[in-house]
């Protein structure tokens, strides 16, 4: 009977849909349990490294994702106080040759749409909305999920892709979040309203004392993503609320006029009070495991949250493939392949946040870090991150 059971996936976001695609490619039927009323995505733009495109290709949606992406010419960091260019990394042909795929920026909704189309086209993914997981029970051969609406669902395994506030993680780990005190405001601006002197085809960041600002084009350059981050003056609770223009304005008094334009643009803002969790080394509990933000919630400073969820999904699929869909062996290999890499992202994100928000002498050190560095040396430093692909994703003993 268990051969006929679907794999249950808690969460219909980017990680959940990627997991569903990876599982279908290994011959499984999948049931996605989404707590929201619709399968959708919120947010604004995100950045995609070459590793994300390797994952899209492995999941069979590379063409869909590429068609909705804006491919950047470079990444650039400026000091937000004096406009000093701290570092510039070209992401053109040499970058693509080195890593086998481009660097791009995209709206979160467009990634989600690409994955949702791919999953729907398989005909092997069932979507249940307004279905919140409450409790997980297991026996030797299956997992049963009890939901808030009174329904129960039985599957051969459960993938908890239910985000940073994961119910699956809470049942098996129950560790507290680490609220950073860093607040992120995000908005999307139409091209016609965006300053001409900032219309760069680049992932651009302005770094300042206890704050930074990011901008890049979206949707063929018809829109621009604007993200500002600051250290809050008051205690924060992890979550998303409506933002206030007055609050944003109050945190960016010393910023140079060119960068300051960014905070004057949005008519509406979404406000994220951010958190991560301490990395853990146990993701697997019987036939249940976690994936994406449920496994390794991170701050945004490495621009790799969605990319890591995509990698997780591909790695899970590959682990199942090499072990002939033996769940016990595959989940152990999946965990072993992902724990250290994703922990490095979480910990590096914390350090990168410190680097971005440096002040005083630390700011001077930051501004001198990459002086005179060649593009090849930048690429060498990124090899650990962007060199990931389906061929090297599994841990080797």
C-alpha positions in Angstrom: 0.0 0.0 0.0 2.8 2.5 0.8 4.0 2.4 -2.8 0.7 4.0 -3.8 0.9 6.8 -1.2 1.9 10.3 -2.2 4.7 12.3 -0.7 3.2 15.0 1.5 4.7 18.5 1.2 3.8 21.0 3.8 3.9 24.5 2.2 3.3 25.7 -1.3 6.0 28.4 -1.6 9.2 28.3 -3.6 10.7 25.4 -1.5 7.6 23.3 -1.5 7.0 23.6 -5.2 10.6 22.9 -6.0 10.4 19.8 -3.7 7.2 18.7 -5.5 9.0 18.9 -8.9 12.0 17.0 -7.7 9.8 14.3 -6.2 7.7 13.9 -9.3 10.9 13.4 -11.3 11.7 10.4 -9.1 8.3 8.9 -9.9 6.3 10.0 -6.9 2.9 11.6 -6.7 2.8 14.6 -4.4 0.2 16.3 -2.3 1.0 19.9 -1.4 -0.7 21.2 1.8 -0.8 25.0 1.9 -2.2 26.9 4.8 -3.2 30.0 2.8 -6.4 30.2 0.7 -4.4 30.3 -2.5 -1.1 29.0 -3.8 0.8 32.2 -4.2 3.8 34.3 -3.2 4.3 37.7 -1.6 7.4 39.9 -1.6 9.3 41.8 -4.2 12.5 41.1 -6.1 15.2 38.6 -5.3 18.6 37.8 -6.7 19.5 34.5 -8.4 23.1 33.2 -8.6 24.2 30.6 -11.1 23.5 27.9 -8.5 19.8 28.8 -8.7 19.8 28.3 -12.5 21.5 25.0 -12.2 18.7 24.0 -9.8 15.9 25.3 -12.2 17.4 23.2 -15.0 17.5 20.1 -12.8 13.9 20.7 -12.0 12.9 21.2 -15.6 11.9 24.8 -15.4 15.0 26.6 -16.5 13.5 28.1 -19.6 10.5 29.4 -17.7 12.7 31.0 -15.0 15.0 32.5 -17.6 12.2 34.1 -19.6 11.1 36.0 -16.5 14.6 37.1 -15.3 16.6 40.2 -15.9 20.3 39.3 -16.5 22.6 41.8 -14.8 25.8 43.2 -16.1 27.4 43.5 -12.7 27.0 43.6 -8.9 28.2 46.8 -7.2 28.7 48.1 -3.7 28.9 51.8 -2.8 29.5 53.5 0.5 26.2 55.2 1.2 27.9 58.2 2.9 30.3 59.3 0.2 29.4 57.2 -2.9 32.8 55.5 -2.8 32.8 52.3 -4.9 33.8 49.5 -2.6 33.7 46.7 -5.1 32.3 45.8 -8.5 31.9 42.3 -9.9 31.2 41.8 -13.6 28.5 39.2 -14.3 28.9 39.1 -18.1 30.4 36.4 -20.3 33.4 35.6 -18.2 31.2 35.1 -15.1 28.9 32.8 -17.1 31.8 30.8 -18.5 33.2 30.4 -15.0 30.0 29.2 -13.3 28.1 27.8 -16.2 25.1 30.1 -15.7 24.2 33.8 -15.3 23.5 36.1 -12.4 20.0 37.5 -12.5 17.3 39.4 -10.7 13.6 38.4 -10.7 10.3 39.0 -8.9 9.5 36.4 -6.3 6.1 35.9 -7.9 7.8 35.1 -11.2 9.9 32.3 -9.6 6.9 30.9 -7.9 4.8 31.0 -11.2 7.6 29.2 -13.0 7.6 26.4 -10.4 3.9 26.3 -10.2 3.5 25.9 -13.9 6.1 23.2 -14.0 4.4 21.3 -11.1 0.9 21.6 -12.6 2.0 20.4 -16.0 3.2 17.1 -14.5 -0.3 16.2 -13.6 1.1 14.4 -10.5 0.9 17.2 -7.9 -2.3 17.8 -6.0 -2.8 21.1 -4.3 -4.8 21.6 -1.1 -5.3 25.1 0.2 -6.6 26.4 3.5 -4.9 23.3 4.9 -2.7 24.0 7.9 -0.6 21.2 9.4 -1.1 20.8 13.1 0.3 17.4 14.1 2.4 14.7 12.6 2.2 11.0 13.4 4.4 8.2 12.0 4.6 4.5 11.8 7.3 2.3 10.2 6.0 2.8 6.6 4.1 6.1 6.5 3.4 9.6 7.9 0.0 10.9 8.8 -0.6 14.6 9.0 -3.5 16.0 11.0 -4.7 19.5 9.9 -6.5 22.4 11.5 -9.5 21.8 9.3 -10.0 18.3 10.7 -8.7 16.5 7.7 -5.9 13.9 7.9 -3.5 13.0 5.1 -1.3 9.9 4.8 1.9 9.8 2.8 5.0 7.8 2.3 7.0 10.7 3.7 6.6 14.4 4.7 8.7 17.3 3.5 8.3 20.3 5.8 8.7 23.3 3.5 6.5 25.4 5.6 8.7 28.4 6.1 10.6 30.1 8.9 7.8 29.5 11.4 7.6 25.8 10.4 5.1 23.6 12.2 7.1 20.6 11.2 10.3 22.0 12.7 8.3 23.1 15.8 7.1 19.6 16.5 10.5 17.9 16.1 13.0 20.6 17.2 11.0 23.5 18.8 14.0 25.9 18.9 13.5 29.7 19.3 14.0 32.2 16.5 16.8 34.7 16.8 15.2 38.1 16.1 17.9 40.3 14.6 16.4 43.7 15.3 17.1 44.5 11.6 14.1 45.7 9.7 13.7 45.4 6.0 11.4 47.5 3.9 10.6 46.3 0.3 8.8 48.0 -2.5 8.6 47.8 -6.3 8.7 51.1 -8.4 7.6 51.6 -12.0 10.4 52.6 -14.4 8.8 55.9 -15.1 9.1 56.9 -11.4 12.7 55.6 -10.9 15.6 58.1 -11.0 17.5 58.1 -14.3 20.9 58.3 -12.6 20.2 54.9 -10.8 18.8 52.9 -13.8 21.7 50.5 -13.8 21.4 47.0 -15.1 23.0 45.7 -11.9 22.4 44.4 -8.4 23.4 47.5 -6.5 23.9 48.0 -2.8 24.6 51.2 -0.8 26.1 50.3 2.6 25.9 52.7 5.5 26.2 52.8 9.3 23.5 50.4 10.7 21.7 50.5 7.3 21.9 49.7 3.7 19.9 50.2 0.5 19.5 47.9 -2.5 18.1 48.4 -6.0 17.9 46.5 -9.3 15.6 46.2 -12.3 12.7 43.7 -12.6 10.4 42.5 -15.4 12.4 43.5 -18.4 13.4 46.8 -16.7 9.8 48.0 -16.5 10.0 48.0 -12.7 12.7 48.4 -10.1 13.1 46.6 -6.8 13.9 48.9 -3.8 14.9 47.4 -0.5 16.2 49.3 2.6 17.4 47.8 5.8 18.1 49.4 9.2 18.7 48.5 12.8 15.5 49.2 14.7 15.4 51.5 17.7 12.7 49.4 19.4 12.3 45.7 20.2 11.0 43.8 17.2 8.8 40.7 16.7 9.5 38.5 13.7 6.9 39.1 11.1 5.5 41.2 8.2 3.4 44.4 8.6 2.5 47.5 6.5 5.4 50.0 6.5 5.5 53.7 7.3 7.2 56.2 5.0 8.0 58.4 8.1 9.8 55.5 9.8 12.0 54.9 6.9 12.8 58.5 6.5 13.9 58.8 10.1 16.7 56.2 9.7 18.6 57.5 6.7 19.5 61.1 7.7 23.3 60.9 6.8 23.0 59.2 3.5 24.3 60.8 0.3 21.6 62.5 -1.9 22.0 59.9 -4.7 21.1 57.0 -2.5 18.6 59.0 -0.5 16.4 59.2 -3.6 15.5 55.6 -3.1 13.7 56.1 0.2 11.6 58.9 -1.2 10.2 56.8 -4.1 7.7 54.2 -2.7 4.1 55.1 -2.1 3.6 51.9 -0.1 6.1 49.7 1.8 6.0 46.2 3.2 7.9 45.9 6.5 9.8 42.8 7.5 11.2 42.4 11.0 13.8 39.7 10.4 15.0 36.6 12.2 17.1 33.6 11.7 17.7 30.5 13.8 20.9 28.8 15.0 21.9 26.1 12.5 21.0 22.5 13.5 22.5 19.2 12.4 19.4 17.1 12.5 16.8 17.7 9.8 15.4 14.1 9.6 12.9 12.6 12.0 11.8 9.2 10.8 10.1 9.8 7.5 9.8 13.5 8.0 12.4 16.1 7.0 12.6 19.9 6.6 13.6 22.0 3.6 14.2 25.7 2.8 13.4 28.3 5.4 12.0 25.6 7.7 15.5 24.0 7.8 17.8 27.0 7.7 16.0 30.4 8.0 18.5 33.1 7.3 18.9 36.9 7.0 18.9 38.3 3.5 22.5 39.5 3.4 23.8 36.6 1.3 20.8 36.9 -1.2 20.6 33.1 -1.1 17.4 32.2 0.8 15.4 31.0 -2.2 18.5 29.7 -3.9 19.1 27.4 -0.9 15.6 26.1 -1.0 16.0 25.2 -4.7 19.3 23.5 -4.0 17.6 21.5 -1.1 14.9 20.2 -3.4 17.3 19.1 -6.1 19.6 17.4 -3.6 16.6 15.6 -2.0 15.7 14.3 -5.5 19.2 13.2 -6.2 19.5 11.4 -2.9 16.4 9.5 -3.7 17.7 8.7 -7.2 21.0 7.2 -6.0 19.3 5.2 -3.3 16.5 3.8 -5.5 13.9 5.8 -3.6 14.9 4.1 -0.2 13.7 6.9 2.1 15.8 6.0 5.1 19.1 6.1 3.1 18.0 9.0 0.9 17.0 11.3 3.8 20.3 10.6 5.6 22.3 11.5 2.5 20.1 14.6 1.9 20.8 15.8 5.5 24.5 15.1 5.3 24.8 16.9 2.0 23.0 20.1 3.1 23.6 20.8 6.8 27.1 22.4 6.6 26.5 24.3 3.3 23.2 25.9 4.5 24.7 26.7 8.0 27.6 28.5 6.2 24.9 30.7 4.5 23.2 31.5 7.8 26.5 32.3 9.6 27.9 34.2 6.6 24.7 36.2 6.4 25.3 37.4 9.9 28.9 38.5 9.1 27.8 40.1 5.9 25.3 42.2 7.7 28.0 43.4 10.0 30.2 44.2 7.1 27.4 46.2 5.3 26.5 48.1 8.4 30.0 49.0 9.5 30.8 52.4 11.0 33.8 54.3 12.2 37.1 52.5 11.7 35.4 49.3 10.8 33.8 51.1 7.8 37.2 52.2 6.6 38.4 48.6 6.8 35.4 47.4 4.9 36.0 50.0 2.2 39.6 48.9 1.7 38.9 45.1 1.6 38.7 44.6 -2.1 40.8 47.5 -3.4 42.7 46.3 -6.5 41.1 42.9 -6.6 40.8 41.3 -10.0 37.6 39.8 -11.4 39.3 36.4 -11.3 39.9 36.7 -7.6 36.3 37.7 -7.0 35.2 34.6 -8.9 37.6 32.4 -6.9 36.1 33.7 -3.7 32.6 32.9 -4.9 33.4 29.4 -6.2 32.1 27.7 -3.0 28.7 29.3 -3.5 28.2 29.6 -7.2 30.0 26.4 -8.2 27.2 24.2 -6.9 25.3 22.1 -9.4 23.4 18.8 -9.7 26.6 16.9 -10.4 28.3 17.8 -7.2 25.4 18.3 -4.8 25.6 15.1 -2.9 28.1 14.6 0.0 30.9 12.1 -0.7 32.5 10.2 2.1 
